[in-house]
Amino acid sequence: MKTTFVLLAFLGMSLCAHAQKAVLPNAVADAFSQKFPNAQKVRWNQEEADEWEAEFYLNGTETSASFNPAGAWLETETEISRRSLPAAVKNTLDSQFAGYKTGEVAIIDSPAFSGYEIELRKKEQALEVQVTKEGVLKHKRMLKDGEDND
């Protein structure tokens, strides 16, 4: 009986601890406000222990930005349509990924890369590619089932 009570108490404490939401660090909130003062409908998610992501609208466009807990900006993604891609990027997609259907398309801006991130699908295969503004393929990775390009 004692072990059952102790087990139930431990289970209750662990459920309470799990139910607590992480608190957005002030440094992240401040950095976001400085970088995106006109952001609207902001929603925060803690993607990983070392990454906070804000999903918001900027000038009517769906956008997301990631920061580390110290407030350092990591990346911004701005959703666009395939029609908005430069001709060089469309040519790369058409020549290197013939037969693939285009999914989500975003402009990516980060300290490491500026260009486009495109989700592609062909039957059961899903890819995420990064292409520069000049149409150079920089990165390609397979997406797992149910994974999107966030």
KEKE-3310 file (N, C-alpha, C; in steps of 0.2 Angstrom, whole numbers, plus 5000, padded with zeros to 4 digits):
npx = (5004:5010:5020:5012:5005:5016:5021:5010:5010:5023:5020:5010:5017:5026:5018:5013:5024:5028:5017:5019:5023:5036:5045:5046:5061:5067:5077:5075:5062:5065:5074:5067:5057:5065:5070:5059:5048:5035:5028:5014:5001:5008:5015:5023:5035:5044:5056:5067:5078:5087:5082:5070:5055:5046:5031:5022:5014:5020:5018:5007:5011:5015:5027:5041:5053:5068:5077:5091:5091:5098:5095:5100:5098:5093:5087:5076:5061:5051:5036:5032:5025:5027:5027:5033:5046:5063:5068:5080:5080:5068:5072:5082:5075:5066:5075:5083:5074:5064:5047:5044:5033:5029:5029:5028:5036:5049:5057:5073:5083:5098:5112:5121:5115:5107:5093:5082:5070:5063:5050:5048:5039:5037:5028:5030:5041:5049:5057:5068:5075:5088:5091:5101:5099:5103:5101:5108:5110:5111:5109:5102:5089:5082:5065:5057:5042:5028:5035:5038:5045:5049)
npy = (4994:5006:5008:5009:5021:5030:5028:5033:5047:5051:5050:5059:5071:5071:5073:5085:5093:5091:5097:5111:5126:5131:5147:5161:5168:5184:5191:5185:5189:5203:5205:5200:5210:5221:5217:5215:5225:5228:5216:5205:5196:5186:5171:5160:5146:5134:5127:5118:5115:5125:5134:5146:5149:5161:5163:5173:5187:5198:5213:5207:5195:5178:5173:5167:5167:5163:5161:5160:5156:5167:5177:5179:5181:5168:5163:5168:5164:5167:5164:5161:5161:5148:5154:5167:5164:5167:5166:5159:5150:5143:5137:5128:5120:5114:5107:5099:5092:5086:5081:5082:5088:5105:5110:5118:5135:5145:5161:5161:5168:5169:5169:5160:5157:5163:5163:5152:5140:5125:5114:5098:5085:5068:5055:5044:5050:5064:5079:5092:5107:5119:5133:5145:5163:5164:5152:5141:5125:5122:5114:5098:5088:5073:5072:5065:5055:5064:5075:5093:5107:5116)
npz = (5000:5004:4994:4983:4986:4986:4973:4966:4971:4966:4952:4951:4954:4944:4932:4935:4934:4921:4915:4916:4907:4898:4901:4892:4889:4894:4887:4874:4871:4871:4860:4849:4849:4845:4833:4825:4826:4821:4821:4821:4829:4837:4841:4852:4853:4861:4853:4854:4868:4867:4858:4853:4844:4835:4828:4817:4809:4797:4789:4784:4779:4782:4794:4802:4816:4824:4839:4851:4868:4874:4867:4854:4837:4826:4814:4800:4793:4779:4772:4755:4738:4725:4713:4716:4716:4710:4692:4691:4702:4700:4688:4692:4701:4691:4683:4691:4699:4692:4690:4704:4716:4721:4738:4753:4752:4756:4760:4766:4779:4787:4798:4792:4779:4765:4756:4747:4754:4750:4750:4743:4735:4729:4725:4738:4743:4751:4751:4757:4751:4749:4740:4732:4728:4716:4710:4714:4721:4737:4748:4753:4759:4765:4770:4785:4787:4790:4794:4793:4785:4796)
capx = (5000:5014:5023:5007:5004:5023:5021:5005:5013:5028:5017:5007:5022:5029:5013:5013:5030:5027:5012:5021:5025:5042:5044:5050:5066:5066:5082:5072:5057:5067:5078:5062:5054:5069:5071:5052:5043:5028:5025:5007:4998:5014:5014:5030:5036:5051:5057:5072:5080:5091:5079:5063:5053:5040:5027:5019:5013:5024:5015:5002:5014:5016:5034:5044:5060:5071:5082:5093:5089:5102:5092:5103:5094:5096:5085:5070:5058:5045:5032:5030:5022:5032:5027:5037:5053:5066:5068:5085:5078:5063:5075:5085:5070:5063:5080:5086:5069:5058:5042:5042:5028:5032:5025:5030:5041:5050:5063:5077:5088:5101:5119:5124:5112:5101:5090:5075:5069:5058:5048:5047:5036:5036:5025:5031:5047:5048:5063:5068:5081:5090:5093:5103:5095:5106:5099:5113:5108:5116:5107:5096:5089:5075:5060:5053:5035:5024:5039:5037:5051:5050)
capy = (5000:5012:5008:5012:5028:5033:5028:5038:5053:5052:5051:5066:5076:5071:5076:5093:5096:5091:5102:5118:5128:5135:5154:5165:5173:5192:5192:5183:5194:5210:5204:5200:5216:5226:5215:5214:5230:5228:5210:5205:5189:5183:5165:5157:5139:5132:5121:5114:5118:5130:5138:5148:5151:5165:5163:5179:5190:5204:5216:5202:5189:5173:5173:5164:5169:5159:5164:5156:5159:5173:5182:5180:5179:5162:5163:5170:5161:5171:5160:5164:5156:5146:5160:5172:5162:5170:5162:5154:5145:5139:5132:5123:5115:5110:5103:5094:5089:5085:5076:5083:5094:5109:5111:5125:5138:5151:5164:5160:5173:5167:5171:5155:5156:5168:5161:5149:5133:5123:5107:5094:5078:5064:5049:5043:5054:5071:5082:5099:5109:5126:5135:5152:5167:5163:5145:5136:5120:5122:5108:5094:5082:5069:5073:5059:5055:5069:5081:5098:5111:5121)
capz = (5000:5004:4988:4978:4987:4984:4966:4964:4972:4961:4946:4951:4954:4937:4928:4936:4931:4914:4912:4916:4901:4898:4901:4887:4892:4893:4881:4868:4869:4869:4854:4844:4848:4842:4826:4822:4829:4818:4820:4823:4831:4838:4845:4854:4854:4862:4848:4858:4874:4865:4852:4853:4838:4835:4822:4817:4803:4796:4783:4781:4777:4788:4795:4809:4817:4829:4843:4856:4875:4876:4863:4848:4831:4822:4807:4799:4787:4776:4767:4748:4733:4720:4708:4718:4716:4704:4687:4692:4706:4696:4683:4696:4703:4685:4680:4696:4703:4688:4693:4710:4717:4726:4744:4756:4749:4760:4760:4772:4780:4793:4797:4788:4773:4763:4749:4747:4756:4746:4751:4737:4736:4723:4728:4745:4745:4752:4751:4758:4747:4750:4734:4733:4724:4709:4708:4716:4726:4743:4753:4751:4764:4765:4776:4788:4787:4794:4795:4788:4785:4801)
cpx = (5004:5017:5018:5006:5010:5023:5016:5007:5018:5025:5013:5011:5025:5025:5013:5019:5030:5022:5014:5024:5032:5041:5049:5055:5066:5071:5079:5067:5059:5071:5073:5059:5058:5070:5064:5047:5036:5025:5018:5005:5004:5013:5021:5029:5043:5052:5062:5074:5084:5089:5072:5061:5046:5037:5022:5018:5017:5021:5010:5005:5016:5024:5035:5051:5062:5076:5084:5091:5092:5099:5095:5099:5097:5094:5078:5067:5052:5042:5031:5027:5028:5032:5032:5044:5056:5067:5074:5084:5073:5067:5079:5080:5067:5069:5082:5080:5063:5053:5040:5037:5030:5027:5027:5036:5042:5057:5067:5082:5091:5108:5123:5121:5107:5099:5083:5076:5063:5056:5046:5044:5036:5034:5026:5037:5046:5055:5063:5075:5082:5093:5095:5098:5097:5104:5104:5110:5113:5115:5101:5095:5082:5071:5057:5046:5032:5029:5038:5044:5052:5056)
cpy = (5006:5013:5011:5019:5032:5034:5033:5045:5055:5054:5057:5071:5077:5074:5083:5096:5096:5096:5109:5120:5132:5143:5157:5169:5180:5194:5191:5188:5201:5210:5204:5206:5221:5224:5216:5219:5230:5221:5209:5197:5185:5177:5162:5150:5138:5126:5116:5118:5124:5134:5139:5151:5155:5164:5169:5182:5197:5207:5211:5196:5184:5172:5170:5166:5165:5162:5159:5159:5165:5179:5183:5177:5173:5162:5166:5167:5165:5167:5164:5159:5154:5151:5165:5170:5165:5164:5157:5149:5140:5134:5127:5118:5111:5105:5097:5090:5088:5080:5077:5089:5098:5110:5118:5128:5144:5154:5163:5165:5170:5169:5166:5154:5161:5165:5158:5142:5131:5115:5104:5087:5075:5057:5049:5047:5061:5074:5090:5102:5116:5128:5143:5156:5166:5156:5140:5132:5120:5116:5105:5089:5079:5071:5066:5060:5060:5075:5086:5102:5116:5119)
cpz = (5000:4998:4983:4980:4985:4977:4963:4965:4968:4954:4945:4950:4947:4932:4929:4933:4924:4911:4912:4910:4902:4898:4896:4890:4890:4887:4875:4866:4867:4862:4848:4843:4844:4834:4822:4825:4827:4817:4824:4824:4832:4843:4846:4855:4856:4858:4851:4864:4873:4859:4854:4847:4839:4828:4822:4810:4803:4789:4780:4779:4783:4788:4802:4810:4824:4833:4848:4863:4877:4872:4856:4842:4828:4815:4806:4792:4785:4771:4761:4744:4728:4715:4709:4717:4709:4699:4688:4696:4703:4691:4686:4698:4697:4683:4684:4699:4699:4691:4700:4711:4722:4732:4746:4753:4754:4759:4766:4773:4787:4792:4792:4780:4771:4756:4750:4750:4753:4748:4745:4738:4729:4726:4735:4747:4746:4754:4754:4755:4749:4744:4735:4728:4717:4706:4710:4722:4731:4748:4751:4757:4764:4771:4778:4787:4792:4796:4790:4789:4790:4804)
residu = (MET:LYS:THR:THR:PHE:VAL:LEU:LEU:ALA:PHE:LEU:GLY:MET:SER:LEU:CYS:ALA:HIS:ALA:GLN:LYS:ALA:VAL:LEU:PRO:ASN:ALA:VAL:ALA:ASP:ALA:PHE:SER:GLN:LYS:PHE:PRO:ASN:ALA:GLN:LYS:VAL:ARG:TRP:ASN:GLN:GLU:GLU:ALA:ASP:GLU:TRP:GLU:ALA:GLU:PHE:TYR:LEU:ASN:GLY:THR:GLU:THR:SER:ALA:SER:PHE:ASN:PRO:ALA:GLY:ALA:TRP:LEU:GLU:THR:GLU:THR:GLU:ILE:SER:ARG:ARG:SER:LEU:PRO:ALA:ALA:VAL:LYS:ASN:THR:LEU:ASP:SER:GLN:PHE:ALA:GLY:TYR:LYS:THR:GLY:GLU:VAL:ALA:ILE:ILE:ASP:SER:PRO:ALA:PHE:SER:GLY:TYR:GLU:ILE:GLU:LEU:ARG:LYS:LYS:GLU:GLN:ALA:LEU:GLU:VAL:GLN:VAL:THR:LYS:GLU:GLY:VAL:LEU:LYS:HIS:LYS:ARG:MET:LEU:LYS:ASP:GLY:GLU:ASP:ASN:ASP)
# end
